[in-house]
Amino acid sequence: MALFGAMVGSFLNVVAYRMPAGTSVVLPPSACPACGHRIRAWENIPILSWIALRGRCSACHGDISPRYPAVEALAAVLAVLAYLHFGWTLRALEASAYLWVLLVLALIDWDTRLLPNRITLPGIGAGLALGALGLLHRDWSLVPLPHAALGALIGYALIWIPDRLYRLVRHRRGFGGGDRKMLALIGAWLGPLAVCDAFALAVCAGAILGGLWAAIRRRQIQSAIPFGPFLAIGGAVVLFFRPRWF
Ligand SMILES: [Zn+2]
């Protein structure tokens, strides 16, 4: 799972780098952004290559961001956590996929303040499809279809309603349009109660970390803080600590 997770993490780096630019995530093969040096196979091994190259391109010796190995390591850790929590089951794979999607959304939102529909909408669809699979056998999905559908609706509404109210009062947007689709995605995968917990956690994490960030920078936050990374944190935590109220 760790090896598989690291390999997926390597792909998530490519998606996060290329999707906002609108280029294909498959072609052309990876190249150094500074000098265009084609990344060879041995330079493309997750985590290890970055360490072996000491974080520098082999051709131009330009810095390679430590974010690449960090994302690969995080994707590996998330997969291992899913395996430890769900065992050797279909659910462990589904949970891993869910966490990887949250990770790539957090990265893209951090970089661009956008949560692409090309990820959120298929993500919601996948959650509902797995819910339908759960109707065949309850161990085949994280939540059954009725919970997935209700979770997606509640996730969407949890951000849409306050955003509407905020706009009525302040005449500008509080949340980005992608946030509600990302929370709908969390609801589609985890159900109606977990999505409420995820939202509450995301708001708390955003208030605490956003406040710290502003204190460190010693100035008012002028630009919008991306909410996606906090939704990802909330959505990941409630996967492992599910409310068992029903
Ligand atoms: Zn280079």
Residues whose N, C-alpha, C, O or C-beta is under 5 A from the ligand:
A	BS01	ZN	C32 A34 C35 G36 H37 C57 A59 C60 H61 G62
